[in-house]
């Protein structure tokens, strides 16, 4: 398996609290992604990064921010969690377009 | 806005039968990816298709890409129970490195 981990794996939080999810890779891949998976929607891109301190928005970025201060870490922050952000969050890494992005194990987030 | 549509969304088929899953996308792209996801698990890469006419096969699964029609197919031959899973296609925009996924096809193979 590619070296990609996510933490925490499960989290329950309350509406209005800040939440940070961490994605950590040991592959030195340039590109990193955050997706959310919801029934009926497949996977939707939240934010992505194409290098240290280089990030951009995806299709569902409202309410989320990201940071990448090191190649190996990509953080996803929910500034003030809402129930609509209850989801499974996947991180993915990619070294080039000729290879499929590799996905992490996922984080199940419940916002009460 | 890029759209990736899969059909059918749900597929129940008997062991030994053949079937095809379709993936249509709305933007110009020469790259398409297929993934498999088992319940409660992460996504596993199946195929990478990198040009028009590309065909890849692994076991009972065969994927193809027609970039002119903006269509990819995942063909299942002589289905077995172990193929039960959700299958996703994903498209990379030609501007690079934004992967957009279809809604998935949930496949159940009945003995």
HADDOCK unambig.tbl for C-alpha pairs under 7 A between the chains (distance, minus, plus):
assign (segid A and resid 40 and name CA) (segid B and resid 103 and name CA) 6.16 0.50 0.50
assign (segid A and resid 41 and name CA) (segid B and resid 103 and name CA) 5.11 0.50 0.50
assign (segid A and resid 42 and name CA) (segid B and resid 101 and name CA) 6.46 0.50 0.50
assign (segid A and resid 42 and name CA) (segid B and resid 102 and name CA) 5.93 0.50 0.50
assign (segid A and resid 42 and name CA) (segid B and resid 103 and name CA) 3.84 0.50 0.50
assign (segid A and resid 42 and name CA) (segid B and resid 104 and name CA) 5.81 0.50 0.50
assign (segid A and resid 43 and name CA) (segid B and resid 101 and name CA) 5.72 0.50 0.50
assign (segid A and resid 44 and name CA) (segid B and resid 100 and name CA) 6.92 0.50 0.50
assign (segid A and resid 44 and name CA) (segid B and resid 101 and name CA) 6.83 0.50 0.50
assign (segid A and resid 45 and name CA) (segid B and resid 100 and name CA) 6.91 0.50 0.50
assign (segid A and resid 97 and name CA) (segid B and resid 97 and name CA) 6.81 0.50 0.50
assign (segid A and resid 98 and name CA) (segid B and resid 50 and name CA) 6.99 0.50 0.50
assign (segid A and resid 99 and name CA) (segid B and resid 48 and name CA) 6.81 0.50 0.50
assign (segid A and resid 100 and name CA) (segid B and resid 33 and name CA) 6.61 0.50 0.50
assign (segid A and resid 100 and name CA) (segid B and resid 45 and name CA) 6.47 0.50 0.50
assign (segid A and resid 100 and name CA) (segid B and resid 48 and name CA) 6.42 0.50 0.50
assign (segid A and resid 103 and name CA) (segid B and resid 42 and name CA) 6.60 0.50 0.50
assign (segid A and resid 103 and name CA) (segid B and resid 43 and name CA) 6.09 0.50 0.50
assign (segid A and resid 104 and name CA) (segid B and resid 42 and name CA) 6.69 0.50 0.50
assign (segid A and resid 105 and name CA) (segid B and resid 41 and name CA) 6.92 0.50 0.50
assign (segid A and resid 105 and name CA) (segid B and resid 42 and name CA) 5.24 0.50 0.50
assign (segid A and resid 106 and name CA) (segid B and resid 42 and name CA) 6.52 0.50 0.50
